[in-house]
């Protein structure tokens, strides 16, 4: 709708400048410009807020971004990943959790002992898993 009204405004203004004898073309161009402006206001201040509110009602607010402080911090993430290793999740989930946990301990926490413990634990469970090739290399470097 914006495109149609904007094009009509500019097109009618060009026609009005070419014809100049009939002021109705200027009036028609101005009318289209006012409709364009009114359409933008209607969409921005009425339709979009009502649509957002309706979507929030229908989804129970599930699409809203979480409030600050609700997102997990590093300690929560570590606890979550360690829980996957302790509870015995699927092998794929355990391997992914171990990879992330090892990276957190090694790079963020600067705790190589905990990182090695994670590597040893997961390699003990899945010694031949191709996904853990990098961890086997890290273990080999520690041994040497």
PAMARMI-267081 format. One record per residue: residue number from 0; z negated, y, x of N, C-alpha, C in turn; residue in three letters. Coordinates in Angstrom, 3 decimals. Atoms other than C-alpha are relative to their C-alpha. Layout:
   resi        n.Z        n.Y        n.X       ca.Z       ca.Y       ca.X        c.Z        c.Y        c.X   resn
    NUM          Z          Y          X          Z          Y          X          Z          Y          X    ALA
...
END
This chain:
   resi        n.Z        n.Y        n.X       ca.Z       ca.Y       ca.X        c.Z        c.Y        c.X   resn
      0      0.000     -1.191      0.823      0.000      0.000      0.000      0.000      1.257      0.869    UNK
      1      0.036     -1.155     -0.902     -0.848      2.371      2.847      1.370      0.267      0.593    UNK
      2     -1.328     -0.135     -0.601      2.515      1.693      4.431      1.006      0.608     -0.963    UNK
      3     -0.926     -0.521      1.016      4.374      2.378      1.215     -0.259      1.486     -0.242    UNK
      4      0.325     -1.400      0.274      2.519      5.625      0.507      0.272      0.890      1.205    UNK
      5     -0.276     -0.780     -1.201      2.790      6.815      4.113      1.489      0.215      0.208    UNK
      6     -1.456     -0.118     -0.134      6.503      6.080      4.262      0.571      0.941     -1.048    UNK
      7     -0.476     -0.875      1.064      7.065      7.797      0.914     -0.341      1.456      0.303    UNK
      8      0.399     -1.367     -0.329      5.128     10.870      2.070      0.932      0.602      1.046    UNK
      9     -0.838     -0.509     -1.088      7.108     11.248      5.276      1.458      0.096     -0.451    UNK
     10     -1.388     -0.011      0.461     10.439     10.326      3.666      0.285      1.140     -0.954    UNK
     11     -0.195     -1.095      0.956     10.027     12.785      0.819     -0.115      1.366      0.677    UNK
     12      0.095     -1.254     -0.748      8.976     15.498      3.265      1.318      0.289      0.728    UNK
     13     -1.293     -0.184     -0.671     12.185     14.946      5.242      1.062      0.440     -1.004    UNK
     14     -0.959     -0.383      1.040     14.235     15.108      2.025     -0.244      1.444     -0.428    UNK
     15      0.327     -1.364      0.428     12.398     18.297      0.994      0.451      1.015      1.039    UNK
     16     -0.442     -0.927     -1.050     13.153     19.908      4.366      1.521      0.098      0.051    UNK
     17     -1.462     -0.032     -0.009     16.822     18.963      4.082      0.562      0.729     -1.221    UNK
     18     -0.510     -0.588      1.247     17.275     20.068      0.461     -0.450      1.455     -0.144    UNK
     19      0.615     -1.341      0.049     15.001     23.197      0.521      0.210      0.766     -1.300    UNK
     20     -0.249     -0.741      1.242     16.414     24.376     -2.806     -0.955     -0.399     -1.117    UNK
     21      0.816      0.513      1.103     14.120     22.232     -4.950     -1.424     -0.241      0.490    UNK
     22      1.377      0.154     -0.474     10.347     22.658     -4.399     -0.680     -1.263     -0.552    UNK
     23      0.604      1.215      0.553      9.686     19.517     -6.463     -0.097     -1.104      1.055    UNK
     24      0.070      1.015     -1.069     10.426     17.402     -3.349     -1.263      0.194      0.837    UNK
     25      1.246     -0.273     -0.728      7.561     19.133     -1.512     -1.210     -0.448     -0.812    UNK
     26      1.112      0.397      0.879      5.299     18.558     -4.511     -0.125     -1.521     -0.048    UNK
     27      0.016      1.460      0.039      6.283     14.878     -4.678     -0.521     -0.562      1.321    UNK
     28      0.494      0.435     -1.310      5.666     14.482     -0.930     -1.513      0.225      0.098    UNK
     29      1.432     -0.290     -0.004      2.257     16.155     -1.291     -0.781     -0.941     -0.888    UNK
     30      0.656      0.943      0.909      1.397     13.925     -4.233     -0.145     -1.367      0.653    UNK
     31      0.084      1.297     -0.699      2.230     10.797     -2.229     -1.041      0.061      1.117    UNK
     32      1.004     -0.158     -1.045      0.108     12.141      0.641     -1.411     -0.046     -0.550    UNK
     33      1.329      0.037      0.626     -2.850     12.684     -1.681     -0.341     -1.408     -0.474    UNK
     34      0.241      1.387      0.407     -2.441      9.181     -3.123     -0.334     -0.881      1.206    UNK
     35      0.253      0.740     -1.232     -2.340      7.811      0.419     -1.439      0.235      0.458    UNK
     36      1.351     -0.360     -0.380     -5.547      9.659      1.290     -1.020     -0.615     -0.968    UNK
     37      0.892      0.576      1.007     -7.187      8.557     -1.989     -0.108     -1.515      0.125    UNK
     38      0.008      1.457     -0.167     -6.179      4.938     -1.395     -0.894     -0.395      1.181    UNK
     39      0.836      0.286     -1.162     -7.798      4.984      2.058     -1.485      0.156     -0.325    UNK
     40      1.399     -0.210      0.382    -11.033      6.427      0.652     -0.497     -1.103     -0.923    UNK
     41      0.373      1.062      0.937    -11.089      3.899     -2.190     -0.242     -1.320      0.737    UNK
     42      0.150      1.256     -0.728    -10.591      0.986      0.189     -1.222      0.023      0.916    UNK
     43      1.076     -0.066     -0.987    -13.086      2.189      2.802     -1.389      0.067     -0.627    UNK
     44      1.331     -0.240      0.552    -15.941      3.238      0.533     -0.317     -0.769     -1.272    UNK
     45      0.269      0.735      1.242    -15.556      1.062     -2.579      0.373     -1.474      0.140    UNK
     46     -0.477      1.383      0.023    -13.435     -2.065     -2.228     -0.581     -0.823      1.153    UNK
     47      0.499      0.760     -1.154    -14.456     -3.135      1.304     -1.506     -0.270     -0.095    UNK
     48      1.430      0.313      0.125    -18.247     -2.732      0.770     -0.298     -1.014     -1.115    UNK
     49      0.230      0.963      1.082    -18.079     -4.589     -2.553      0.460     -1.390      0.433    UNK
     50     -0.478      1.291     -0.500    -16.008     -7.339     -0.925     -0.965     -0.609      1.005    UNK
     51      0.984      0.493     -0.972    -18.489     -7.621      1.954     -1.259     -0.496     -0.698    UNK
     52      1.185      0.402      0.736    -21.400     -7.767     -0.462      0.244     -1.311     -0.753    UNK
     53     -0.328      1.201      0.756    -19.687    -10.387     -2.616      0.099     -1.210      0.931    UNK
     54     -0.097      1.094     -0.961    -18.873    -12.528      0.433     -1.384     -0.419      0.484    UNK
     55      1.360      0.311     -0.415    -22.496    -12.288      1.546     -0.742     -0.773     -1.075    UNK
     56      0.648      0.710      1.104    -23.675    -13.386     -1.892      0.526     -1.430     -0.110    UNK
     57     -0.602      1.328      0.161    -21.241    -16.300     -2.046     -0.330     -0.946      1.148    UNK
     58      0.298      0.859     -1.145    -22.018    -17.579      1.452     -1.484     -0.035      0.333    UNK
     59      1.430     -0.035     -0.272    -25.736    -16.870      1.318     -0.331      0.727      1.290    UNK
     60      0.233     -0.740     -1.230    -25.422    -14.516      4.255      0.293     -0.802      1.251    UNK
     61     -0.261      0.872     -1.144    -24.240    -17.355      6.491      0.967      0.619      0.991    UNK
     62     -0.967     -0.607     -0.903    -21.462    -15.215      7.945     -0.532      1.238      0.687    UNK
     63      0.582     -1.174     -0.637    -23.749    -12.336      8.864     -0.438     -0.360      1.412    UNK
     64      0.450      0.273     -1.366    -24.560    -12.016     12.542     -1.521     -0.082     -0.004    UNK
     65      1.458      0.126     -0.015    -28.091    -13.071     13.402     -0.663      1.282      0.490    UNK
     66      0.750     -1.185     -0.418    -30.701    -10.402     13.851     -0.301     -0.101      1.489    UNK
     67      0.339      0.067     -1.419    -31.503     -9.442     17.433     -1.312     -0.735      0.183    UNK
     68      1.220      0.764     -0.232    -34.151    -11.747     18.828      0.023     -1.361     -0.665    UNK
     69     -0.104      1.307      0.637    -33.055    -14.674     16.675      0.822     -0.932      0.881    UNK
     70     -0.823      0.815     -0.886    -30.548    -15.841     19.250     -0.886     -0.687      1.023    UNK
     71      0.854      0.722     -0.957    -31.909    -18.462     21.622      0.005      0.665      1.376    UNK
     72      0.088     -0.521     -1.359    -33.152    -17.267     24.979      0.181     -1.161      0.977    UNK
     73     -0.229      1.030     -1.007    -32.892    -19.214     28.239     -0.980     -1.154     -0.137    UNK
     74      1.004      1.057      0.151    -36.132    -21.118     27.674      0.342     -0.899     -1.190    UNK
     75     -0.396      0.791      1.162    -34.943    -22.223     24.221      1.203     -0.884      0.318    UNK
     76     -1.191      0.766     -0.365    -31.609    -23.332     25.657     -0.372     -1.181      0.885    UNK
     77      0.435      1.086     -0.882    -33.289    -25.370     28.390     -0.718     -1.078     -0.803    UNK
     78      0.728      0.959      0.832    -35.629    -26.993     25.859      0.965     -0.810     -0.872    UNK
     79     -1.001      0.656      0.838    -32.663    -27.790     23.603      0.781     -1.044      0.799    UNK
     80     -0.784      0.929     -0.828    -30.634    -29.380     26.416     -0.855     -1.162      0.503    UNK
     81      0.894      1.083     -0.436    -33.616    -31.338     27.747     -0.295     -0.962     -1.142    UNK
     82      0.207      0.856      1.168    -34.192    -32.620     24.212      1.122     -1.003     -0.181    UNK
     83     -1.130      0.935      0.091    -30.713    -34.142     24.226     -0.164     -1.144      0.996    UNK
     84      0.174      1.041     -1.016    -31.539    -36.022     27.410     -1.177     -0.908     -0.309    UNK
     85      1.197      0.790      0.300    -34.962    -37.181     26.216      0.168     -0.878     -1.233    UNK
     86     -0.127      0.740      1.256    -33.984    -38.300     22.716      1.054     -1.087      0.042    UNK
     87     -1.045      1.011     -0.074    -31.047    -40.375     23.815      1.117      0.261     -0.997    UNK
     88     -1.131     -0.327      0.869    -28.141    -38.664     22.076      1.202     -0.843      0.427    UNK
     89     -1.198      0.747     -0.374    -24.585    -39.970     22.327      0.312      0.270      1.482    UNK
     90     -0.307     -0.204     -1.426    -23.269    -40.413     25.890      0.728      1.314      0.277    UNK
     91     -0.745     -1.248     -0.199    -20.865    -37.496     25.514     -0.937      1.197     -0.063    UNK
     92      0.948     -1.112      0.154    -23.656    -35.174     24.318     -0.966      0.035      1.180    UNK
     93      0.918      0.045     -1.143    -26.005    -36.350     27.069      0.664      0.519      1.273    UNK
     94     -0.702     -0.456     -1.200    -23.391    -35.783     29.778      0.239      1.508     -0.035    UNK
     95     -0.206     -1.450      0.116    -22.522    -32.304     28.475     -1.311      0.754      0.202    UNK
     96      1.298     -0.653     -0.151    -26.203    -31.396     28.235     -0.442     -0.018      1.457    UNK
     97      0.402      0.095     -1.407    -26.838    -32.630     31.770      0.804      0.950      0.872    UNK
     98     -0.840     -0.916     -0.783    -23.912    -30.657     33.172     -0.487      1.431     -0.166    UNK
     99      0.461     -1.369      0.250    -25.115    -27.439     31.516     -1.387      0.240      0.594    UNK
    100      1.366     -0.129     -0.487    -28.743    -28.063     32.419     -0.038      0.086      1.528    UNK
    101     -0.064     -0.043     -1.465    -27.911    -28.732     36.062      0.484      1.372      0.470    UNK
    102     -0.512     -1.326     -0.367    -25.913    -25.487     36.217     -1.068      1.085     -0.187    UNK
    103      1.054     -0.990      0.264    -28.780    -23.514     34.679     -1.076     -0.076      1.087    UNK
    104      1.042      0.142     -1.014    -31.354    -24.957     37.087      0.486      0.443      1.381    UNK
    105     -0.517     -0.305     -1.327    -29.110    -24.528     40.129      0.318      1.481      0.158    UNK
    106     -0.478     -1.371     -0.175    -27.641    -21.070     39.472     -0.920      1.072     -0.579    UNK
    107      0.806     -1.034      0.659    -29.909    -19.207     37.056     -1.459     -0.075      0.438    UNK
    108      1.417      0.170     -0.330    -33.362    -20.634     37.740     -0.244     -0.136      1.495    UNK
    109      0.135      0.191     -1.446    -32.692    -21.218     41.463     -1.027     -1.095      0.313    UNK
    110      0.932      1.120     -0.159    -34.551    -24.556     41.210      0.800     -1.259      0.349    UNK
    111     -0.830      1.146     -0.375    -32.577    -27.157     43.215     -0.676     -1.342     -0.243    UNK
    112      0.694      1.270      0.237    -35.264    -29.812     42.788      0.202     -0.473     -1.441    UNK
    113     -0.224      0.366      1.415    -34.978    -29.744     38.977      1.465     -0.344     -0.238    UNK
    114     -1.434      0.295      0.135    -31.179    -29.656     39.257      0.289     -1.401      0.513    UNK
    115     -0.199      1.361     -0.531    -31.273    -32.782     41.455     -0.571     -1.056     -0.925    UNK
    116      0.610      0.956      0.935    -33.594    -34.490     38.977      0.922     -0.246     -1.190    UNK
    117     -0.946      0.147      1.109    -31.105    -33.850     36.172      1.190     -0.838      0.442    UNK
    118     -1.143      0.760     -0.525    -28.253    -35.165     38.325     -0.376     -1.467      0.159    UNK
    119      0.436      1.390     -0.193    -30.218    -38.298     39.274     -0.171     -0.726     -1.323    UNK
    120      0.245      0.611      1.314    -31.220    -38.947     35.666      1.298     -0.389     -0.682    UNK
    121     -1.238      0.278      0.737    -27.722    -38.716     34.209      0.873     -0.999      0.752    UNK
    122     -0.796      0.971     -0.757    -26.067    -40.631     37.053     -0.603     -1.389     -0.055    UNK
    123      0.653      1.306      0.174    -28.612    -43.390     36.617      0.457     -0.645     -1.312    UNK
    124     -0.430      0.520      1.310    -27.562    -43.732     32.965      1.489     -0.323     -0.028    UNK
    125     -1.460      0.155      0.064    -23.803    -43.359     33.478      0.580      0.110      1.419    UNK
    126     -0.425     -0.110     -1.404    -22.954    -44.160     37.108      1.513      0.108      0.195    UNK
    127     -1.448      0.024     -0.193    -19.199    -44.604     36.590      0.758      0.959     -0.908    UNK
    128     -0.677     -0.914      0.935    -18.442    -41.848     34.071      0.873      0.994      0.764    UNK
    129     -0.896     -0.940     -0.690    -15.375    -39.840     35.166     -0.415      1.461     -0.182    UNK
    130      0.406     -1.371      0.285    -16.821    -36.701     33.591     -1.066      0.494      0.981    UNK
    131      1.100     -0.356     -0.891    -19.691    -36.788     36.096      0.413     -0.032      1.468    UNK
    132     -0.500      0.054     -1.368    -17.487    -36.794     39.198     -0.625      1.104      0.858    UNK
    133      0.568     -1.121     -0.750    -18.747    -33.364     40.280     -1.477     -0.241      0.310    UNK
    134      1.419      0.276     -0.238    -22.349    -34.482     39.885     -0.171     -1.043      1.096    UNK
    135      0.071      0.994     -1.074    -21.713    -37.517     42.072      0.255      0.671      1.352    UNK
    136     -0.279     -0.724     -1.249    -20.263    -35.150     44.696     -1.218      0.815      0.434    UNK
    137      1.212     -0.758     -0.323    -23.366    -32.936     44.491     -1.080     -0.917      0.560    UNK
    138      1.008      0.965     -0.460    -25.606    -35.969     44.914      0.334     -0.455      1.416    UNK
    139     -0.428      0.442     -1.313    -23.561    -37.125     47.899     -0.283      1.085      1.054    UNK
    140      0.282     -1.103     -0.915    -23.905    -33.669     49.498     -1.486      0.083      0.310    UNK
    141      1.454     -0.039     -0.208    -27.685    -33.807     49.025     -0.443     -1.102      0.940    UNK
    142      0.360      1.139     -0.837    -27.841    -37.221     50.704      0.366      0.284      1.466    UNK
    143     -0.470     -0.288     -1.365    -25.851    -36.027     53.715     -0.741      1.142      0.564    UNK
END
